[in-house]
Amino acid sequence: MNETHGEYTALLLDAGHSGDAAVLDRLRRDPAVVFVDRLDHQRDALRSLVPAPNPDVLDEAPVWAYYSWRRTVVRLLGPTSFRLLRLDRNRNKITAREQERLRDVTVGIVGLSVGHAVALALALEGACGGLRLADFDTLELSNLNRVPGTVLDLGVNKAVVAARRVAEIDPYVTVTLWKDGVDVESVAEFLDGTDVVIDECDSLDVKVSLRREARRRGLPVLMATSDRGLLDVERFDVEPDRPLFHGVIGDVDVESLAGLGSRDKIPLVLQILDAGQLSATMAASLVEVDETITTWPQLGGEVLLGGAEVAAAVRRIGLGQPLASGRCRMDLDDHLDALADPPLPQPLPEQTVNGAAAPPQDAVDAVVNAAARAPSGGNVQPWTIAADDAGLTISLAPEHTTAMDVGYRGSCVAVGAALHNARIAASAAGLLGAVTVHDRGSGLPVASMTFGSGNDRELSDRYQHMLDRTTNRRLGVPRPLDDSQAGLLAEAAAREGARLCLVTDRDDIAAIGAILAESDRIRFLTPTLHREMIGELRWPPRDSIDTGIDVRALELDSAELSTLALLRRPEVMERLGAQDAGQALGKSTADRIASSSAVAVVAVPGSTSRDYVRGGEATESVWIQAQALGLAVQPISPVFLYGVESAELEQLSPQYAAPLERLREELFDVVGAKAGEALAMVLRLSHAPGPSVRSERRADRMRRRIS
């Protein structure tokens, strides 16, 4: 080891320290020294970070960094705040926690031609906290086709050139230099304190010695060779008996390798690199070594690519992520040869709701049609509707359930809504008769209506409003509901044996928005719930829209639709879940709740299947009434809505069971639900323009029997 620190590291000076202050004073008196002070800009940028840094970070004392080779002093943030700001744009390809782990990694690089690109990439990414750089050679003009130095560096040791570059990027990185390079005798000393070894040297004897000592110490060795983007990985840290160079050169005598010329190295180099895998240009060039060219060629772009490859591998090792031994090629020419046009996006067809489709003329068919118009979670239509001249049955279809439909409670609500619609249509047709909800031994409810000759004026008057009922997810303009409107909505729930919890206070609405937004975040981050949620979406004209949710009905703008393409990907959600991040995942729900005039929650007096059927009847009754009052209605089913017991929440989302239970309690509290009650549905009520589309229905879920 041979070093003069001031030659390649910044001298860090604290103006509050008397000795450092004296040095700064001398430097200020030197007319050849330039002072650069952009600290205010750095602090402004630091304060703008999201999330905001802790006060102790914001108040960290700055330093002055003197770069002797530039005769320049720069004022910088202290080490913690500097690192936080400099590496902020790494997040979250590298998380803040991962960045902290990487600070403990020390990387040794032997050979600072390609190795300079490696050191540069590692420094830029903050992928290590320490560097050990070894090279005996000085920078020459012929090196500037691939080494990111300048003509001002000519004649300077290559390790010094690289160290200066690192110091000018981050003066807090610990750099140790071996300006005499590494030989067979000094390999062991060089590897002391090293976690990852990067071999970019030309000496075959040093290459072999590095690997032998690294294997003895259990250190991984990485090597990038610029031709066809070859990256070589030897994980001696997890495979202590792994043969050197993957066994491709067998046992070699280190002494016989010393001092080989360029041409003499070629046979071994071809064994190491696999001659059959070299690019045609490299293979042809090797034939010409010592004839028409001096040595094998290297291109700057390919060298920089090698630096990026090695940095990515170091990150994986430093973070304990999977990285096998072996080699791969990232051939830019192959990728460029594979250029192809990207698929063109399919625009969503426009569709405007002008009103409900006309019902069938036949009275019984009209009742069946009305029942099928009922809402259901994800528009899965979890029922079978059958009718003849004597009556109608609505049976819960368990095959159409989802994970959030705990105990088929959501399906029971859908059956109740369908039953309410059937009662309205039967009354309007003069067919209203006795209604029963019973269990046929399966534990699942069946709603039945015997057709009679009844006509309930209150129900009949709601027939057209029932036909017009639709989901409207548009943003609204908050306006207060008057006492008359609130009373009518409460009566609509009470008529069906439920209680309406109507929330109109703006603070309470905001609290509900936060609860439902967090529930949506958990839904996105729970793999099963995410898969089912994305599976509900339909993208016309590619998808049939007679079930599920037409994406146009989400009322998203173009930016939100584009973002949805990211949110559909399970690996993206997995990454966010691993960081317990994704606060923006519930933003759309929070925004819509904030734009609401009120939030209506239908509460039922128990949690039996019959209670939830009653809750469905009440939900549909309130919905129809709200729309008749000119309100836009959007149902919202938080993840915890039908999870009554703690064990059910655990099954829904093991990772987030406790937060879900807390959210459920918070919602119960803010809406004023009573002990023993269950919540059947949450409805967002707003003053908004009409929806873009109306949900379709499947004909095969209903049938008319001939009697």
Steps between C-alpha positions, in 0.01 A plus 500: 500500500641835397294814540497871565142572602487866401594394148162333445270564799331821605617665820183548708508812717263609776485880526401465865827323585788740571761297314276454195402866509868593481549279195197657334635845575833415332318360198287815470816711493638294212389673176539173307234323710135528393217480755160364393206543739163362388395385845172694499389321182593165653302578816197614299511172307542305826192666652294415190560124529205265553469388771645801682836423668522491878590831669843369605579429133381845392714659772815297429813717487644553150861447398748655260665249262841598360596329172873565476533380139237753396609773741132531591306505828131403491250546781288188545234351722618277784539127432148384592313780324738489201442131449123536546474772237754362254343156492137612516445433129604138556177438690330266471703299254722495805305568818635717782538190717688317224723803451596484867591132469721571201702753703655206683634341179865542401592417142851426377575574133817383331558668163374854450429512128173305495525525878462879481155455346414256779615741771306781334177298487539386861561857617208643303262242645639507851536124466787484748649699784864418430721442197846341475653587164813342356688584180871565438450662160461866404236644271613534139333659203413160353298422816256784440291295260363307798616654830275789612794728573613815316816631336565683827556159659772383259797355687302461824469157659175335382393418855551864598293617201214271606528600866484868413189441294338321794601775744349765276172306500497411869783610730361280779577170323804336658760432229827314547757488217762249390694709247756223451222266401453148633729207434501137607669589831270790596163347408429383856571842649284671239203279581511576873174680585352445154146362454485471121790463255493648150761364260569730206876448472694368202752280685391138489713406799329770709157387376564147617658611829208732573255214458699255708524744790137610461388138507707439813335799669150432365474818291301535176692598186345696213647576159363693202656460159371753255446274198130412469439628852641194678453496877674222695400413858680258734322470836779356712312644799225240456693237301838459675604204280411663169781459238674817384359649180219243524758231421549605136883528527559215743798519738762751390842591632492863610872549446473394135241773441716791613638724230301356208471737203175590331528228238607236751195575715254440217462119536415528870282805442306307237447216746380738769270698272384207281626568148173386345311775684719793398356756262619468142679836523686397817590158362634654179694759702671235713639344183664836422668561839869593449439505125274793413383595853689533829263314731137397528248779453257646754227757443408769751128431485551129559734575791237727657243224453734266687517749786120502519486119495750464781329768710169315466666175611669671796160635610355151499786359702497790745124470555496122524291467184525199269807491275632173367849414388543488126507742214260686277529729200314826452576546133396845381527404135265205553249728664533761228447230238175412679348847476129482431202731503323512835137389509265790443261578787137419436285805575197433713178543299284789607161424648252731666213400724175656378273286713419141580411254228128439468376208714328195342130528428414170666429564871692198634796570272494859622528380861791270413667782307460735796655250742797455268561876494600494867853603600758250624863523609719515191182445296552125541122443516518223763153365446281274293160650424222267393131575443180355365142618505468404867797685643869579508805376690835667545763249611847594619762355260809421712716434194501873432647603833827683575734511799345824627158333494565347843230249593318597178384813683563725202309254281214511750491878464485457120215248532315748724545778244368271225202408716419866561506570126276198437248628757491842333447352153240249623307778673508717188367202299233416756670168583623573853457205732652339806877516539712261703871461560591150606778244513464187288746305712811635335548781749457746214190720474238468228256787450160405363199698385162348428330706235165638608293801413646754745601856424689707756479857379818602678691222321327555166586870499866406514497276192654749255753617757598136552551457126715814491713402801870483417843538654659842461868533594547852371652764724229718647455843652421484872165656585309461826196274511191658650298339779234382257752313285666346803162392633395334175829305485461384859141390432613304193731291720254468788225363271723199435591439863839675498641820645673769296811663642519822300826694536499862384760667722802593284757386757323167540483458122874568481559240773295246305702586188823422686359170629379386158820616330709288738266206442554538126878509551479173691283353226763586240783360712330169591575259212165314495294816535708679239465215252124489542464878483697522175308197371176695538609765250383482140672681214273543199507420216737220598286370787134416530337740746196296606678426830769683691567872497542688176813711553318796350264485798796576731488857364880526489682765303773405252776531761311278745429242229870493411589450865250215518719312252770502771263415783379189316843338530534265800879535516459876538261448791738245650779757493281766661380250760856408593558868578159545668460788255234587243330786682382629161305178432199630689520857374225460242259376768602777740447763229155365417394485863623857545281608206190342656206678652443215745596143578212260568567176685229235521504321838303184582419363846699176469743305287297200382452437130141625534629823656727557203217426254299762689802730473499448124133593477565811706810591296304486176214695656736778617683500168181539298377773733831687484504493123138617492617800706756583232799352680778299339563173683815288518518186714829440679588167660799532733701181544373452856130556422397134513774375731306489827748296705871564553580156357318595180714811462808285558390275216423797275840663539743336746752783477243773559244333729575728795477824297175377345350439843606849607349652184174313558479636853575852378227483237248364752590788728484783247167388348344433840425130454350332805611192688369183333453668163671396178570724203346387174629771266673837481355744245666818384238767423601797290380770267665404174432472126367171366721192460679405180367145475242268651592150617376215283340176621538136397192332359615153608452590869121519451247271338129483441339161550197404297223375728 
